[in-house]
Amino acid sequence: MITTAPGATEVELAIGGMTCASCAARIEKKLNRMDGVTATVNYATEKAKVTYVGDVTVPDLIATVEATGYTAHEPAPPEAPQETAEAAADELKPLRERLLTAVVLAVPVIAMAMIPALQFEYWQWLSLTLAAPVVTYAAWPFHRAAWTNARHGAATMDTLISLGTSAAFLWSLWALFLGSAGTPGMTHPFELTIARSDGAGNIYLEAAAGVTAFILAGRYFEARSKRKAGAALRALMELGAKDVTVLRGGTEVRVPIAELKAGDRFLVRPGEKIATDGSVVEGTSAVDASMLTGESVPVEVGVGDSVTGATVNAGGRLVVEATRVGADTQLARMAKLVEDAQNGKAAAQRLADRISGVFVPVVIALALGTLGFWLGNGAGLTAAFTAAVAVLIIACPCALGLATPTALLVGTGRGAQLGILIKGPEVLESTRKADTIVLDKTGTVTTGRMTLLAVHTAEGTGADEVLRLAGALENASEHPIAQAVAAGATERTGALPVPEDFANVPGLGVQGVVDGHAVLVGREKLLDEWAIGLPAELKEAKARAEAAGRTAIAVAWDGEARAVLEVADAVKDTSAEAVRRLRALGLRPVLLTGDNRAVAEAVAEEVGIDEVIAEVLPEDKVEVVKRLQGEGRTVAMVGDGVNDAAALAQADLGLAMGTGTDAAIEAGDLTLVRGDLRAAADAIRLSRRTLGTIRSNLFWAFAYNVAALPLAAAGLLNPMIAGAAMAFSSVFVVGNSLRLRGFKAAD
């Protein structure tokens, strides 16, 4: 709990018992009616963020939520979370057990009802035995949610399912025990004739069991994707170091990170993660902070410089004094940003619930109207009830439960083949509305690693000779820029010679002897110390490289400047084409980076982006996204680093590069497995196509049943027509969804 303003307190509550987005809206409405309370409730993360003033207390808030029919409690802090995929799976266990029960028992019930050859002498009683656990135990979450909704004057898809399955089951019980349906040898002949009957010989157990099984399958796959909401926080918390070497009394002691205190001095060896935020008190090195800051060039640090936890020491040995630990570190603050962004992101309300909110009251009104009409016309109580219940039965479409999961299953399957992972149905609405796409630079538009891009040589010097000598010396260094030069040299010239002498000059470069030549590689200042000046053409090449935001490295040997090497984070070959495709989808690209403006503008010009936002601190990226949203834009964002995680969660649509960090991948809504930016355009096209398929599925799922409602109201519905409507709508929905398999990536 934290105080956000004078007299105002903010608290987060974990909410239990929500079954759909309308549940979240109901809780939010109740909380906001309390004096001095402002609340937002997120169905996807199952959390409520509440700000309150005055005499309100947390128990008051919890009591209000419980009075609405749900549970609430303060969640445990996310430090060192132990929840794993197995723990998440355990939460799904009850739903999975209900689904398996429904499928195993419903299949034979449907088969016996639809295939006359399977209708042996007492088949209807076996159907009842199998269907009863499905309609009671397996469908219990729907009945419970329908009751909760009814108490608050609301109707959702749960209401529709509960009403339809209960009506079908109870009518079947009446027909079996009090009507003629229980007679030995009773059959449902395979005929679609329209004739009025009193319903005493009809049972609808296959409709009740089939609808329950289909819709539970949809709910299970939806819940499985929703369970991943907290994975971004786990990925962030696991990014930091697990233990640290602390210096105590002149000795090195390895302790868990939780025991580290502000003021402790700890050792960071080359290649190790820096345990927490601190200040360097001994040593010099290059620190790779790209995962946190997005800066592609390693940062040179020395005594007195600040370093950030979870960044990597790429060079020499450092002794760091801890300045911030635990929840105060930059990593922990970024985790809080991600959590806040996830809580604040409004989940798209399920289309089925929105339709059901209108459809259910209409169906109930029609059923009551049918009952009153037939009673008023003297048709008799049995015939009147038959027609009224038939209306409720036919109004419960199993295709509604298939509409979303089948389209998602086919769409996500096709996406996986193309290197695109779609997390859940709630992200699809955002792909349709997105009009702006924010592209992180490092690792998204560019490769994210330092690359040797150009060699400028002095007159009379060959590029291969420069690379062989400079590459040999740089190959002995651990510095990331040196490694980029060495890799480029090896690629161009093959195996490199071993230096006869080597020395690292902190902050300036390296020097040594290669093949009998005294070689210097590094900053121009290193050459100045040896009284070696760059000739005019190399000075010009260096100035051009630096103006483009690249790192210029001077090379000299035997007392003479020989070359300038250009090293930078190279733009991916496919990025310019990807930007063109995104524009073609109606998206306005924006380049966002923590790098300096010269670098950002050079990259933007190369790939065709007009709008550049540069030199942004990691924690400010989320503010940039909020600002764009405040301008009325619907923002999609593509990123790959820890520094992008909060912004990906805040964006209306987050696309994470699969080649990036776990935190970014988990915070995103879509994952681009290949790390190719062109996949972002394909992902948006596929998501829009999948959303369109879901919408058409929902339309036809209702249309078939709406068409049969007049038959039911007229008392002309028989079990075969009810079964046929269920089967035809389901077949259509599945067939329509399968068309997504033909989706192709753009050439």
KERO-621340 format. One record per residue (C-alpha): x, z, y. Coordinates in steps of 0.001 Angstrom, whole numbers, plus 500000, padded with zeros to 6 digits. Example, Ala and Ser with C-alpha at 12.3 -4.5 7.8 and 13.67 -1.06 7.14 Angstrom:
KERO-621340
{{512300 507800 495500}};
{{513670 507140 498940}};
//
This chain:
KERO-621340
{{500000 500000 500000}};
{{501406 499077 503430}};
{{500259 499608 506990}};
{{499803 496233 508706}};
{{498718 497289 512205}};
{{497977 500507 514060}};
{{495141 502141 512138}};
{{494853 499281 509609}};
{{495940 499519 505986}};
{{496352 496751 503449}};
{{495820 497240 499722}};
{{495757 494927 496737}};
{{493240 495499 493931}};
{{493294 494018 490437}};
{{489760 492835 489635}};
{{488367 492659 486092}};
{{485259 491046 484632}};
{{485127 487857 486722}};
{{483979 484805 484746}};
{{483851 482156 487462}};
{{484652 481450 491092}};
{{481183 482562 492201}};
{{481991 486062 490874}};
{{484966 486184 493254}};
{{482742 485035 496131}};
{{480195 487767 495331}};
{{482813 490558 495302}};
{{484317 489243 498525}};
{{480907 489219 500188}};
{{480177 492840 499129}};
{{483566 494120 500324}};
{{483294 492350 503677}};
{{479928 494024 504287}};
{{481686 497408 504409}};
{{482464 498669 507917}};
{{486063 497965 508940}};
{{486881 495961 505806}};
{{488275 492429 505593}};
{{488781 491096 502058}};
{{489733 487938 500199}};
{{489258 487694 496423}};
{{491103 485142 494297}};
{{489567 484201 490946}};
{{492773 482543 489659}};
{{495021 485588 490163}};
{{492188 488125 489648}};
{{493228 490062 492743}};
{{491585 491184 495963}};
{{493596 491573 499161}};
{{491818 494106 501377}};
{{492579 495265 504926}};
{{490599 498269 506159}};
{{490365 500694 509087}};
{{488457 503875 509792}};
{{487187 506306 507163}};
{{487240 503812 504271}};
{{489372 504841 501273}};
{{490663 502986 498223}};
{{488182 504829 495928}};
{{485377 503575 498247}};
{{486602 499986 497789}};
{{486837 500398 494011}};
{{483336 501926 493925}};
{{481926 498941 495830}};
{{483501 496490 493382}};
{{482194 498498 490413}};
{{478714 498642 491948}};
{{478820 494840 492061}};
{{479331 494816 488295}};
{{483109 494426 487991}};
{{486169 496654 487567}};
{{488948 497341 490078}};
{{492200 499275 490223}};
{{495482 499184 492100}};
{{497964 496975 490186}};
{{501343 498306 489073}};
{{504336 497158 491195}};
{{505960 493953 489873}};
{{509490 495374 489536}};
{{511222 494394 486305}};
{{507985 493100 484765}};
{{507805 493225 480999}};
{{504822 490936 480639}};
{{505798 487920 478614}};
{{504014 484937 477150}};
{{503161 487132 474159}};
{{501519 489736 476419}};
{{499498 487021 478146}};
{{498484 485675 474750}};
{{497247 489168 473776}};
{{494869 489116 476741}};
{{493427 485870 475395}};
{{493049 487244 471874}};
{{489370 488350 472172}};
{{488374 484954 473597}};
{{490368 483129 470913}};
{{488697 485192 468169}};
{{485230 484385 469538}};
{{486147 480686 469742}};
{{487399 480550 466126}};
{{484279 482376 464922}};
{{482022 479946 466787}};
{{483805 476795 465555}};
{{484011 477855 461900}};
{{480333 478869 461748}};
{{478796 476232 464064}};
{{480191 473131 462330}};
{{478146 473582 459099}};
{{475033 474517 461133}};
{{475264 471271 463135}};
{{476022 469235 459999}};
{{472984 470584 458110}};
{{470645 470010 461067}};
{{471796 466428 461734}};
{{472280 465161 458139}};
{{469088 465306 456016}};
{{471126 464927 452800}};
{{472605 468396 453402}};
{{469208 470059 453809}};
{{468841 471820 450426}};
{{465851 474048 449626}};
{{466831 477095 451717}};
{{469203 475449 454172}};
{{467370 476847 457208}};
{{468101 480432 456131}};
{{471809 479655 455658}};
{{471766 478114 459152}};
{{470286 481329 460541}};
{{472913 483438 458740}};
{{475748 481324 460164}};
{{474286 480882 463673}};
{{473428 484554 464301}};
{{477072 485735 464798}};
{{477736 482721 467031}};
{{474802 483366 469362}};
{{475351 487145 469473}};
{{479068 487967 469046}};
{{480725 484686 470133}};
{{478346 484062 473055}};
{{478371 487686 474249}};
{{480568 486990 477347}};
{{477954 484468 478548}};
{{475057 486897 478034}};
{{476951 489715 479788}};
{{477860 487471 482742}};
{{474295 486142 482958}};
{{472965 489714 483127}};
{{475484 490605 485859}};
{{474515 487462 487797}};
{{470790 488183 487387}};
{{471218 491722 488761}};
{{472638 490189 491928}};
{{470173 487336 492217}};
{{472645 484607 491298}};
{{472718 481839 488708}};
{{475839 480170 487315}};
{{476704 478103 484287}};
{{476792 481384 482321}};
{{473104 481865 483142}};
{{472311 478365 481921}};
{{474236 478855 478662}};
{{472716 482274 477998}};
{{469166 481107 478729}};
{{469431 477948 476636}};
{{471141 479478 473602}};
{{468896 482551 473635}};
{{465758 480430 473943}};
{{466853 478163 471084}};
{{467796 481094 468854}};
{{464728 483240 469575}};
{{462406 480270 469117}};
{{464090 479501 465790}};
{{463567 483127 464708}};
{{459868 482875 465596}};
{{459514 479574 463751}};
{{461300 480920 460654}};
{{459537 484275 460376}};
{{456131 483633 461960}};
{{455824 479851 461849}};
{{456193 477320 459046}};
{{459944 476612 459441}};
{{460861 479215 456814}};
{{458957 477409 454069}};
{{461221 476430 451128}};
{{462027 472719 451239}};
{{461466 472360 455023}};
{{463494 469453 456442}};
{{464280 467878 459791}};
{{463724 464180 459025}};
{{466089 461785 460806}};
{{463546 460291 463202}};
{{463358 460106 466957}};
{{459563 459759 467121}};
{{457836 461298 470126}};
{{454865 463353 469002}};
{{453295 466601 470134}};
{{453499 469564 467764}};
{{453026 473308 468032}};
{{456759 473822 467295}};
{{456095 476225 464437}};
{{458105 474061 462027}};
{{461061 473357 464316}};
{{464346 475255 464557}};
{{467090 474680 467124}};
{{469935 476720 465641}};
{{472397 473799 465848}};
{{471801 473540 469612}};
{{472431 477285 470087}};
{{475569 477375 467900}};
{{476986 474018 469038}};
{{476650 474740 472747}};
{{478359 478122 472320}};
{{481301 476636 470384}};
{{481853 473731 472782}};
{{481717 475850 475929}};
{{483920 478600 474492}};
{{486553 475920 473783}};
{{486449 474857 477422}};
{{486679 478455 478650}};
{{489620 479214 476360}};
{{491768 476325 477611}};
{{490859 477144 481202}};
{{491723 480834 480750}};
{{495041 479933 479144}};
{{496117 477956 482205}};
{{494832 480698 484572}};
{{496921 483333 482752}};
{{500059 481678 484135}};
{{499312 482807 487695}};
{{501796 485719 487534}};
{{504601 483730 485923}};
{{506143 482751 489278}};
{{506728 486421 490115}};
{{508290 487083 486715}};
{{510584 484085 487140}};
{{511657 485329 490571}};
{{512299 488886 489436}};
{{514336 487662 486472}};
{{516508 485497 488727}};
{{518586 488414 489970}};
{{521531 489992 488171}};
{{520639 492442 485368}};
{{523733 494670 485721}};
{{526660 495074 488106}};
{{530290 496280 488159}};
{{530397 499169 490638}};
{{533682 500579 492011}};
{{533613 504377 491774}};
{{536695 506458 492380}};
{{538920 503400 492002}};
{{537526 502521 488555}};
{{535146 499739 487534}};
{{531862 500940 486002}};
{{529221 498540 484602}};
{{525727 499878 485427}};
{{522155 498479 485350}};
{{521094 496906 488653}};
{{518407 499620 489103}};
{{521174 502257 489529}};
{{522806 500408 492434}};
{{522370 502200 495782}};
{{522883 501123 499384}};
{{526494 501837 500345}};
{{527882 501274 496819}};
{{530787 498844 496521}};
{{530609 496369 493649}};
{{532838 493659 492222}};
{{531782 489986 491936}};
{{534014 487773 489805}};
{{534056 483947 490029}};
{{530924 482480 488437}};
{{528952 485758 488595}};
{{525696 486333 490478}};
{{525933 488605 493499}};
{{523909 491665 492486}};
{{522182 492448 495794}};
{{522310 491803 499547}};
{{525529 493112 501058}};
{{528627 492633 503178}};
{{532030 491406 501918}};
{{534712 494099 502278}};
{{537486 492401 500292}};
{{538367 488843 499261}};
{{537343 485294 500229}};
{{535262 482772 498307}};
{{532677 480017 498440}};
{{529139 481162 497644}};
{{526614 478736 496180}};
{{523351 479771 497833}};
{{521476 476512 497152}};
{{518927 478161 494827}};
{{517837 480526 497586}};
{{518539 478695 500833}};
{{518443 475019 499912}};
{{521838 474486 501550}};
{{523705 471954 499412}};
{{527150 472838 500805}};
{{528628 476148 499509}};
{{529098 478789 502187}};
{{532645 480058 502813}};
{{532644 483860 503058}};
{{535301 486420 503909}};
{{535602 490046 504978}};
{{532654 491062 507182}};
{{530371 488184 506106}};
{{526913 488870 504674}};
{{525958 487673 501195}};
{{522570 487503 499473}};
{{521576 488810 496058}};
{{521076 486231 493244}};
{{523464 483709 494865}};
{{526513 482654 492834}};
{{530148 483387 493624}};
{{531730 479962 493102}};
{{535307 480798 494081}};
{{537492 483908 494292}};
{{537081 487609 493563}};
{{534880 489545 496022}};
{{534213 493210 496662}};
{{530813 493668 498337}};
{{529200 496729 499908}};
{{525478 496873 499131}};
{{523346 496953 502277}};
{{519855 496370 500808}};
{{518622 497145 497309}};
{{515337 496933 495388}};
{{512269 495889 497372}};
{{514291 495419 500590}};
{{516384 492479 499315}};
{{515741 488902 500345}};
{{514830 488009 496745}};
{{512205 490787 496599}};
{{510809 489720 499967}};
{{510509 486148 498682}};
{{508667 487455 495591}};
{{506210 489192 497959}};
{{505753 485937 499892}};
{{504907 484119 496652}};
{{502409 486811 495668}};
{{500759 486757 499099}};
{{500538 482959 499029}};
{{498956 482980 495559}};
{{496420 485601 496628}};
{{495557 483705 499771}};
{{495142 480287 498155}};
{{491420 479687 497727}};
{{490599 478555 494195}};
{{488331 475505 494010}};
{{484946 476712 492783}};
{{484002 475125 489492}};
{{481718 472120 489901}};
{{479607 473210 486934}};
{{478869 476549 488608}};
{{477895 474884 491870}};
{{475515 472516 490071}};
{{474165 475318 487871}};
{{473352 477407 490955}};
{{470695 474795 491828}};
{{469864 473525 488335}};
{{469066 476918 486723}};
{{466348 478004 489207}};
{{464809 474511 488947}};
{{464760 474685 485130}};
{{463257 478201 485130}};
{{460616 477083 487637}};
{{459870 474010 485489}};
{{459589 476130 482317}};
{{457143 478531 484034}};
{{455243 475578 485485}};
{{455029 473980 482020}};
{{453735 477234 480517}};
{{451108 477602 483241}};
{{450060 473934 483019}};
{{449437 473960 479263}};
{{447695 477345 479346}};
{{445486 476069 482145}};
{{444641 472959 480144}};
{{443554 474963 477131}};
{{446354 473788 474845}};
{{446714 477235 473330}};
{{449359 479911 473677}};
{{451615 478578 470886}};
{{451713 474992 472197}};
{{452245 476213 475783}};
{{455168 478435 474769}};
{{456583 475622 472620}};
{{456756 473302 475618}};
{{458139 475979 477978}};
{{460888 477042 475563}};
{{461717 473398 474825}};
{{462455 472965 478544}};
{{464965 475838 478396}};
{{466556 474474 475199}};
{{467045 470911 476408}};
{{468416 472159 479752}};
{{471470 473687 478028}};
{{473867 470756 477620}};
{{476891 471214 475371}};
{{478457 468234 477131}};
{{478765 470469 480175}};
{{481299 472559 478265}};
{{483165 469420 477206}};
{{483147 467705 480615}};
{{486140 469501 482114}};
{{488289 470381 479071}};
{{488164 466933 477429}};
{{489126 465137 480641}};
{{491846 467721 481236}};
{{493071 467471 477649}};
{{493386 463681 477777}};
{{494633 463639 481385}};
{{497251 466327 480813}};
{{498295 464720 477534}};
{{498827 461373 479242}};
{{500595 463164 482083}};
{{502974 464874 479652}};
{{503907 461448 478232}};
{{504749 460366 481788}};
{{506635 463575 482631}};
{{503798 465208 484610}};
{{502379 468639 483721}};
{{498986 469599 485233}};
{{498348 473356 485160}};
{{494570 473556 485370}};
{{491311 472100 486714}};
{{491420 474034 489979}};
{{494402 471976 491239}};
{{492666 468607 490910}};
{{490367 469035 493918}};
{{493432 469462 496139}};
{{494954 466137 495040}};
{{491887 464309 496327}};
{{491970 465995 499731}};
{{495755 466039 500376}};
{{496794 464029 503452}};
{{500307 465410 504120}};
{{503172 465778 501647}};
{{506093 468065 502497}};
{{509298 467130 500654}};
{{512105 469626 500202}};
{{515445 467850 500686}};
{{517966 469442 498338}};
{{517263 468661 494679}};
{{514050 466808 495489}};
{{514880 463866 497728}};
{{518597 464325 497007}};
{{520388 465102 493735}};
{{521099 468716 494746}};
{{524795 468478 493880}};
{{527839 467500 495913}};
{{528979 463921 495215}};
{{531937 461835 496399}};
{{530295 459067 498416}};
{{533105 457186 500200}};
{{536897 456856 500495}};
{{538462 455724 503807}};
{{542165 454929 503470}};
{{544970 454401 505980}};
{{546673 450997 506131}};
{{548879 450362 503115}};
{{547245 453043 500930}};
{{545080 452215 497906}};
{{541832 454096 497192}};
{{542700 454581 493504}};
{{546024 456212 494375}};
{{544275 458551 496846}};
{{541707 459553 494252}};
{{544321 460068 491518}};
{{546487 462430 493597}};
{{543698 464206 495533}};
{{541516 464423 492413}};
{{544349 465988 490368}};
{{544821 468738 492944}};
{{541099 469338 493461}};
{{540565 469482 489694}};
{{542600 472709 489649}};
{{540217 474326 492178}};
{{536907 476059 491385}};
{{535343 475146 494748}};
{{532156 473021 494350}};
{{533340 470433 496911}};
{{536687 470196 495120}};
{{534872 469677 491831}};
{{532819 466866 493400}};
{{536034 465094 494445}};
{{537572 465634 491000}};
{{534456 464274 489248}};
{{534371 461196 491488}};
{{538092 460583 490967}};
{{537791 460880 487175}};
{{534910 458417 487175}};
{{536918 455865 489188}};
{{540435 456271 487801}};
{{540081 457934 484388}};
{{542179 460928 483274}};
{{543892 462802 486122}};
{{547493 464080 486090}};
{{548215 467835 485969}};
{{549668 469271 489221}};
{{553240 470557 488974}};
{{552439 473137 491660}};
{{549132 474342 493109}};
{{548021 476807 495809}};
{{544634 477579 497331}};
{{544645 477993 501136}};
{{541546 480172 501827}};
{{539056 478463 504122}};
{{541207 475353 504592}};
{{541769 473567 501279}};
{{544437 473170 498603}};
{{548077 472100 498472}};
{{550513 471337 495670}};
{{552770 468835 493975}};
{{551395 465914 491926}};
{{553687 463293 490333}};
{{556491 464428 492646}};
{{554388 464087 495831}};
{{553666 467084 498129}};
{{549882 466708 498510}};
{{547458 468358 500982}};
{{543647 468118 500560}};
{{541186 469921 502865}};
{{540204 470372 506479}};
{{542005 468558 509281}};
{{543293 471978 510367}};
{{545295 472204 507099}};
{{547128 468997 508031}};
{{547674 470312 511582}};
{{549534 473340 510152}};
{{551993 470884 508604}};
{{552170 468897 511877}};
{{550445 465895 510287}};
{{547970 464050 512510}};
{{545176 461703 511460}};
{{545603 458090 512636}};
{{542864 456640 514859}};
{{540976 454797 512102}};
{{540785 457931 509941}};
{{539699 460044 512937}};
{{536848 457569 513511}};
{{535845 457643 509813}};
{{535836 461463 509904}};
{{533682 461540 513072}};
{{531167 459063 511565}};
{{530929 461094 508339}};
{{530340 464357 510209}};
{{527769 462726 512496}};
{{525847 461747 509335}};
{{526002 465365 508151}};
{{528576 464754 505452}};
{{531649 466830 504672}};
{{534901 465017 505586}};
{{538038 465918 503602}};
{{541487 464861 504805}};
{{544171 463814 502295}};
{{547916 463669 503042}};
{{551117 463472 501017}};
{{554787 463233 501745}};
{{554211 464169 505413}};
{{551690 461400 506170}};
{{547850 461332 506436}};
{{546558 458861 503838}};
{{542763 459080 503640}};
{{539453 460736 504511}};
{{536965 461429 501724}};
{{533225 461748 502337}};
{{531360 464292 500189}};
{{527642 465031 500457}};
{{524479 465729 498538}};
{{523595 462146 497545}};
{{520081 460742 497989}};
{{518430 459902 494657}};
{{518166 456172 493967}};
{{514398 456434 493528}};
{{513547 458512 496624}};
{{512943 455645 499083}};
{{510592 453908 496624}};
{{508816 457240 495992}};
{{508196 457738 499730}};
{{506702 454221 499951}};
{{504341 455012 497053}};
{{503267 458315 498617}};
{{502466 456531 501886}};
{{500392 453994 499921}};
{{498274 456917 498637}};
{{497438 457883 502222}};
{{499938 460746 502419}};
{{502087 461464 505470}};
{{505612 462507 504335}};
{{507479 465369 506048}};
{{511097 466309 505181}};
{{511673 470083 505148}};
{{515116 471635 504679}};
{{517374 474571 505447}};
{{520238 472125 506040}};
{{521408 471168 509533}};
{{519487 468551 511516}};
{{522169 465840 511318}};
{{522113 465924 507513}};
{{518303 466011 507408}};
{{517838 463107 509810}};
{{520403 460967 507966}};
{{518551 461533 504668}};
{{515138 460958 506295}};
{{516306 457645 507801}};
{{517656 456504 504422}};
{{514355 457110 502592}};
{{511931 456172 505379}};
{{510559 459537 506578}};
{{509710 459924 510289}};
{{508907 463641 510534}};
{{511806 466087 509923}};
{{511751 469896 510012}};
{{515333 471179 509588}};
{{517363 474418 509749}};
{{514460 476442 508332}};
{{515196 479843 506772}};
{{513881 480289 503201}};
{{511248 482825 504200}};
{{510078 480533 507032}};
{{509221 477577 504781}};
{{505901 479178 503938}};
{{505222 479535 507685}};
{{505832 475793 508160}};
{{503233 475037 505474}};
{{500779 477481 507107}};
{{501353 475826 510498}};
{{500599 472367 509085}};
{{497453 473757 507430}};
{{496520 475336 510756}};
{{496627 471839 512281}};
{{493847 470856 509884}};
{{496043 469112 507331}};
{{495640 469479 503566}};
{{499227 469967 502448}};
{{500920 468954 499213}};
{{504515 470108 498769}};
{{507316 469015 496441}};
{{510217 471433 495875}};
{{512648 472701 493270}};
{{514385 475866 494489}};
{{513620 479564 494660}};
{{513424 479120 498412}};
{{510503 476720 497853}};
{{508463 479000 495559}};
{{506409 480745 498257}};
{{505758 477471 500097}};
{{504697 475783 496828}};
{{502248 478616 496197}};
{{500951 478468 499787}};
{{500489 474685 499824}};
{{497076 473306 498878}};
{{498898 471420 496121}};
{{502357 472443 494855}};
{{504462 469921 492924}};
{{507574 471444 491328}};
{{510531 469405 490099}};
{{511088 470174 486420}};
{{514838 470056 487015}};
{{514525 473006 489422}};
{{514293 476767 489016}};
{{511726 478602 486894}};
{{510334 480329 489992}};
{{509534 476998 491667}};
{{508069 475526 488467}};
{{505786 478517 487925}};
{{504655 478611 491570}};
{{503712 474911 491536}};
{{500370 473431 490435}};
{{501946 470301 488968}};
{{505399 469989 487397}};
{{507373 466728 487467}};
{{509435 467024 484289}};
{{511869 464170 484968}};
{{512957 465315 488408}};
{{512135 461796 489692}};
{{510251 461891 493001}};
{{508337 458727 492035}};
{{506542 460927 489511}};
{{504954 462784 492473}};
{{502979 459662 493371}};
{{502013 459110 489734}};
{{501000 462794 489439}};
{{498655 462541 492423}};
{{497164 459267 491141}};
{{496634 460739 487650}};
{{495154 463959 489050}};
{{492726 462015 491228}};
{{491730 459854 488256}};
{{491234 462960 486071}};
{{489095 464611 488766}};
{{486972 461456 489003}};
{{486508 461517 485221}};
{{485436 465185 485303}};
{{482894 464404 488019}};
{{481416 461477 486099}};
{{481382 463589 482912}};
{{479424 466324 484684}};
{{476968 463788 486069}};
{{476218 462300 482657}};
{{476213 465712 480953}};
{{473315 466662 483206}};
{{471718 463197 483315}};
{{471022 463019 479575}};
{{469380 466417 479635}};
{{467447 465813 482846}};
{{466062 462615 481276}};
{{464813 464639 478285}};
{{463213 467387 480423}};
{{459934 465453 480952}};
{{459627 465067 477157}};
{{460115 468813 476724}};
{{457607 469645 479468}};
{{455078 467288 477858}};
{{455484 469141 474548}};
{{456932 466030 472892}};
{{460399 467385 472099}};
{{461380 467596 468444}};
{{464665 468904 466992}};
{{466065 465426 466397}};
{{465576 464436 470049}};
{{467209 467703 471136}};
{{470104 467099 468731}};
{{470413 463446 469737}};
{{470540 464335 473438}};
{{473280 466852 472653}};
{{475218 464366 470506}};
{{474882 461346 472795}};
{{475920 463237 475909}};
{{478915 464733 474078}};
{{480011 461353 472671}};
{{479735 459774 476108}};
{{481758 462544 477741}};
{{484519 462310 475115}};
{{484592 458509 475324}};
{{484730 458580 479111}};
{{487600 461082 478990}};
{{489547 458959 476481}};
{{489739 456165 479061}};
{{492406 458268 480813}};
{{494784 457384 477967}};
{{495107 453954 479581}};
{{496587 455383 482807}};
{{499942 453743 483604}};
{{502740 454816 485920}};
{{503367 452442 488818}};
{{506091 449865 488156}};
//
